[in-house]
């Protein structure tokens, strides 16, 4: 029997096309505090970090980090409660995960800068509550690129880092994987450039979900 493989997925920019939701929440948060709203490029560059670390990057350690984080939480929750089309799955996500979830050698997990509450909302929305064996968030470990999320996931599942694949769209995902001794697959459809993913240690970069499935299959 083949060794089990732990597949850890980032959410925002990897499974979720949430750019507009994130940017609108940032706009509302910065406006509420009375600060200039970051550019689209700048706003998306920090996606993947835990919330506090993201705002430290945007306004500095001595800026109104906690106030912005709380305003962002409220804005994001409000937008999600209202519904609408600001946050959707990338095309190809559902069939990929459905196939992997029934494949015996694969164990699925999540490693995200979201909170546990945020992840639960996503899982309930898409009927995924029982799909993932381990869920690692900003509530459970230091922010990416610290390896803590992957280390926790490996402990949860009993699968070693050498049999773990981190799949994400950001430099933070790639660096976290390398720090943990895991394989890193970058996806090209997210919020950061392919060049940055490559420079951050991606073992390979895929252009679509079919290519991602092939890369996972090759790994084991």
C-alpha positions, 0 to 999 in steps of 0.5 A: 500500500502506498504511503499516505500523502498530506495535501494542505491547501491554502484558501484565499487565492488558491481555492477561493477567488476572494480578491474583491471581498478582501479588497472591499473589506480593506477599503471599509476598514481603512475608511473607517479609521480615516487612512488612505486605502492601499492600492489593489496590488499592495492590498493583495500582496499581504493575503496569506498572512495572519490578520495582524501581521497583514496590517503590520505590513500595510501600516507598520508596527506602530500604526493602528494595527488592532483598530484596522484588524477589528474594522476589517473583521467587522467589514468582512463578516458584514459582507459575508452576511449580506451574501453577493458575489464577492467570494467564489470558488475558482472553477475546477475546485469542486471536482478536484477536491471531490476526487481527492477526498475519495482517494485512499492515499490522500489526506486533505487539510487546510493551512490558511491565514483565516481564523477558525471561524472564517474557515468554518463559514467557508466549509459550511457554505460549500458542504465541506465540513467533513472533508478535511482531516486537519484545519490550521489557521491563524488561531492555531500557529504563528503566521505564515511563513512560520512552519507551525501550521504544517508541523501541527497538521503533521502531528494531527495526521501522523504524516511526515513533512516529507510526505506533505504537499503545501498548495498555495498562491503566495510566497508565504505558502512556499516559504512555510513549506520549505521551512517545514521540509514539505513539498511546495506547489504554487498555483498561478491563478492567485494573488502573487506572481509566478516569479515570486512563487519560484523565488520563494522556493516553489518546487513546481508551479501549475497553471490550472486544476488539471495540472495541479491534479497531475502534480499531486498524482506524480508526487504520490 
